[in-house]
Amino acid sequence: MDRPQLFPNVNSGSLKPSLLWISCGTEDPLLASNRSFIAWLKERDVSLTAVETSGGHTWLEWRDRFIDFAQLLFPAGKA
């Protein structure tokens, strides 16, 4: 994968997301790819939240992580 070509804003230093969340189960076949991508982003000083939990690439895992992610999108007391 040619990350610099796929994500040119990261390489230019102009990617400054207000929220970037990457979550993956430790039994997910994509775990190694996610870890590599997270490391690449961190090397470029991209602020992110990386979460690893037990579980695989399943609907239940996604649903449980979405609850955590949604709380960051819609914090209590912020209107």
N, C-alpha and C positions, 0 to 999 in steps of 0.2 A: 504494500500500500504506500503510495506517495503522499504522505501527510502534508508536506509543504504545498503541494499542488491542490490537494483537496480542501485545505484550510488556510488559504493565503492570508487571512486577517490575523491568524495566530502568529505567523512568521513576521508580519509587519509590526506586530506589537499593538495593533489597534483593537484586538478582541478583549474587551473588558466587560464581561457579562455581569449583571447584577445578581444572577443566580444560575449556577451550573451544577447540576446534581447528576452523579453517575452512580448507579447502584447495580450490584451483581451478586448472585448467590455463589457460594464457594464450590458448588457442584455444577455450576453452569459451564457448558463447553466454551463460552465466550470469556471466561474469567481471565485467561492469559492475555487475550487481546485487549480487554478493558484495562488491566493493570498496565500494559505497555502504553496505551493511549493516555491514561492518567499521568504516568511518568513523563511522557512527552509534553503534555500540557503544563505540568508543574515546572519542567525545565525552562519553559517560556513564560513563567510567572503568571499563568492564568489561574485566577482564584476559582476554586471549585470545592464541592463536597463530594467525597468518595465514600461509598458505603458498601461493605461486604457483609453478607449475612449467610447463615447456613441455608441450604436449599439450592434448587436448580433453576432452570429456565421454565418456570411454571406460572400459571395464572395466579395461584395463591401467593406466591412470592411477590409477584408484581403488585397485587392488590394490597398486601401488607406494607410494602414500601411506598405505595402511592399515598397512603394515609399520612406517613411521615412527611413526604414531599409536599402534599397539599397544605399542611400546616405552615410551611415556609412561604407558600404562595399567598395564603390568606391568613395572616397572623391575627389572633384574637385581639380585639380592641382597636384595630386599624380599619377605618372606614374610608 
